[in-house]
Amino acid sequence: MLRAHKIALDPNNKQKTHLSKCAGASRFAYNWALAEWNAMHEARKEDPSLKRPGQGLLRRKLNATKRERFPWMLEVTKCAPQEAIIDLGRAFSNFFEGLANHPTFKKKGINDSFRISSGFFTIEGKTLAIPHIGSLRMREELRYQGARQVSVTISRRADRWHASILCELPDTAAEASLGPPPGERKTVGIDAGVSAYVASDGTAYKTPRAYRKAERKLARAQKSESRKKKGSKNRKKQGRKVARQHARVYYSRNDFTHKMTTDAVAGADVIVIEDLNVKGMLGNRRLSKSIADASFGEFRIQLAYKAEAAGKTLVIADRHYPSSKLCSACGAKAKLLTLGMREWECEGCGARHDRDLNAATNLKRYAESSPASACGEFNASAMPAKAGPGQAASVKQEPNSKPTDV
Ligand SMILES: [Zn+2]
């Protein structure tokens, strides 16, 4: 099982410059390979006997010519350009499988990062040593001591640098079978709402609504940036300010989902959630900001890997299961239930329901009545593969893919 630990770095100014250079080489190689790929693809339309583009071929091509054409590339770890082209190959296979859009060119300053493969970095205590830089200070020690280190991805968000160390851990699948017998398992349903996540045992986790709260401030900052002269120092400075505000929103959301999912997995043996079509919902402009704030996609990704690591079961209810509309007391289906109705009364039995708690209770029932979950068939690793940002979930779970941050 692959697991990543993301640790903040404290590079000095010289190291910061070098890290930016590595990210630049990575981005340059990605864009170079993408242009080559596109050109090869076009040429093959004229002459089908020409070679098919591929990441292996393009990596060899870059290696053969970089000394002459891009000598500056030799100043950084050779992993930076190589791993970027491997990523491009993966982006194309995702595209061919219909999981992602056609790869696009990367822009400077957006997701600046590079990856170093195993054997080209070492970690000792709180130091990470990489070629050409030497020792970088890490804020904490690696959580997975003794595990095989697969790769390290170094990335920048606003003005902070992080290292995400991907490790291969021993499989916990065997331990999972030693959990409590099916009849004694604690099952909890969780209803994911825009303003709160509500569990069937009554626990409610209020979403931080980070974006909603920061929205005005962000808009003001962005407007101020756009008014400043292009290319000016002031504009750059303001740009950094905007990036920092975005980062704050991200950290706040991230902190919330991590705490909540850890808590949920610790408190139950079987966790049941809805199969939310997040991508479709983000298309709803009126709701999209609130939904992004509630981080439904991240919620599912984190629940999936945390449940797997803890040997617990995550059940994803069928997308058509009407968890909100069923009465958890008598099973009757409500005819009219709009999004705005936070409470409702069942026409069948007269029970009054809190909308979210009722949905969570139904989700719990769903798993308890489904024989599949009793025998653990719906394991966290058996997540459906192609659903909204859940897409990312399955992609992230696979080996050789981008690591998940923990
Ligand atoms: Zn009822």
Boltz pocket constraint, residues with backbone or C-beta under 6 A from the ligand:
constraints:
  - pocket:
      binder: B
      contacts: [[A, 327], [A, 328], [A, 329], [A, 330], [A, 331], [A, 332], [A, 346], [A, 347], [A, 348], [A, 349], [A, 350], [A, 351]]
      max_distance: 6.0
